[in-house]
Amino acid sequence: MNSIHRNAPSEQPAPSSKRNLLIIGIDGCRWDVVAESGVGTRLKSLSEEGSLHRMWMEAPTISAPGWGSILTGATHAEHGLRDNSCVGGRTWNYPDFLAKAFYEDQSSRTFAAAGWPVLVDPHGLGPIIHPRMEQQYAGLHNVIVRDGETFGYQRIDAEIADIAVAKIRHGGGFDAGFVYFCDVDDAGHVYGLGDEQYRDAIRRVDAHVSAVIDAVQSREDEDWLVVLTTDHGHRDEGGHGGTSDRERESWAIVWSSNGELPQWPVEIAPHKLAEMALAAR
């Protein structure tokens, strides 16, 4: 008789004893607008409780090259991404920080949730986050794919936030994770930065971030390191891709649930961010 082997509970790998790491990506989010009164309330609070660092993105200041560098630790020349088509990209040669966390400790549980398919969808133009199907089958890697390009980022970001909160509060959490929001960048392209729509988008994402951080704080017996960052800025009239300071400017907030922070310099290189975050676990 054929039998199906199922691992007994005692055979499942034990969770990592390192601190949990979460990187939250907010696409196209300019800090000077976040810092305005009544706009990025929770983001400003996190920067005050933690530390705020400046980054300068490499041109072209486009999302796929930017996130490619932030998530994999490779420069534009190394990963080969020049635009959002991902043509000529070599991201399969450069594992993302979640894959690195797993290969450092193969009991690590990893999680990614994004509404931009380039980041996570293996059927799309990327993905920059490796699917690692073997670990998905083993329950060690969980990838949530949504399509904000089709259904709109205001709706999809809210869904991504709900999924991330559920995963943290009720789904057992993870050892290393990435959660991504694109509503702010979308508003910048459509409306520019002079109108209230861009600020409203930051307020919406700020609320999503707040919900995720509240979920992290609900896990009182765990130590979490959270890094929040953006991949590029915007011209005042909206748009990016060039070499102006407004397009190249980026930032990173480092916050921890117990107040213990890594001693990072005021200015950091974008392609060093994930490596530094992994080292601080």
C-alpha positions, -999 to 999 in steps of 0.1 A, spaced: 0 0 0 13 34 -9 16 58 21 20 95 23 48 107 46 39 136 68 64 152 92 54 148 128 52 181 148 85 173 165 102 172 131 93 207 122 122 232 124 122 254 154 119 291 149 150 312 148 162 327 182 173 359 164 153 391 166 125 394 141 132 417 111 106 436 91 114 459 62 85 481 52 88 497 17 69 529 9 74 537 -28 81 573 -39 77 589 -5 94 623 1 104 629 37 98 667 36 61 660 29 59 633 55 73 657 81 46 683 74 21 688 103 -7 663 102 7 642 74 30 613 84 21 612 121 31 577 129 61 578 106 75 609 124 68 592 157 88 561 147 117 583 135 118 600 169 115 568 188 141 552 166 166 568 142 163 585 108 189 580 82 195 597 48 201 578 16 209 589 -20 195 566 -46 215 557 -77 202 569 -111 180 559 -128 157 567 -99 131 542 -110 114 516 -88 127 483 -101 164 494 -100 159 511 -66 142 482 -49 166 458 -66 194 475 -48 177 479 -15 164 443 -13 194 424 -28 223 446 -18 235 448 -54 243 480 -73 225 489 -105 255 476 -125 254 443 -107 217 435 -108 213 450 -143 179 466 -137 176 498 -157 138 503 -157 105 486 -147 105 463 -177 133 443 -159 148 435 -193 185 426 -188 180 421 -151 202 396 -133 182 394 -100 183 356 -101 221 360 -94 215 382 -64 192 368 -37 170 391 -18 175 396 20 148 371 28 166 344 9 198 354 26 181 352 60 169 317 52 203 304 39 220 318 70 195 298 91 174 272 73 148 272 101 140 309 93 104 317 84 102 345 57 72 366 45 67 391 17 35 409 7 33 435 -21 8 448 -46 34 456 -73 39 424 -92 75 432 -102 85 426 -66 68 393 -59 50 378 -88 69 350 -105 46 352 -135 54 389 -140 85 410 -150 105 401 -119 103 390 -93 130 407 -72 119 387 -41 128 351 -50 98 327 -49 118 298 -33 91 273 -40 107 245 -20 105 267 12 69 277 3 60 240 1 77 235 35 57 264 51 89 284 56 83 311 30 50 329 25 46 353 -5 14 374 -10 10 386 -45 -16 413 -54 -20 436 -85 -23 473 -77 -16 482 -113 -49 467 -122 -71 472 -91 -55 505 -78 -30 509 -50 -54 526 -26 -74 494 -24 -46 470 -27 -23 487 -1 -52 484 24 -55 447 16 -17 442 20 -18 459 54 -47 437 66 -28 406 54 4 417 71 -14 425 104 -32 391 103 1 373 96 18 390 126 -10 389 151 -26 355 143 -5 337 117 25 329 138 46 359 126 79 354 108 116 358 113 122 381 84 96 399 63 90 426 37 57 446 33 53 471 5 30 500 -2 27 520 -35 -3 544 -30 20 573 -23 41 569 -55 9 565 -75 -5 597 -61 27 615 -69 26 605 -106 -11 614 -110 -14 646 -90 21 659 -83 32 669 -48 16 703 -46 -19 690 -41 -35 674 -11 -39 641 -28 -2 632 -23 -6 640 14 -38 620 17 -19 590 2 8 594 28 -19 596 55 -34 564 43 -1 546 42 8 561 76 -23 544 90 -13 511 74 22 514 89 6 522 123 -16 491 121 14 469 113 35 484 141 7 479 165 6 443 155 43 440 161 39 456 195 12 430 204 39 403 203 52 413 237 75 383 242 94 390 209 121 414 199 115 431 166 137 454 144 117 473 119 132 493 90 110 516 69 124 531 36 116 544 2 132 538 -32 133 574 -46 118 608 -43 97 629 -67 100 661 -85 76 687 -72 54 684 -103 55 646 -99 77 620 -116 111 606 -111 139 588 -129 165 615 -133 194 627 -112 180 657 -94 183 658 -56 145 656 -53 145 624 -73 175 608 -56 166 616 -20 156 587 1 155 578 38 154 549 63 138 548 97 151 522 121 129 513 151 129 484 175 102 471 198 125 472 228 143 504 220 176 488 213 189 502 180 219 494 158 244 523 157 241 532 120 257 564 105 234 593 96 239 586 59 239 551 45 242 535 10 209 520 -2 225 488 -13 239 483 22 205 487 40 193 451 40 228 438 48 230 461 78 195 451 89 203 414 88 235 420 107 215 438 134 192 409 140 
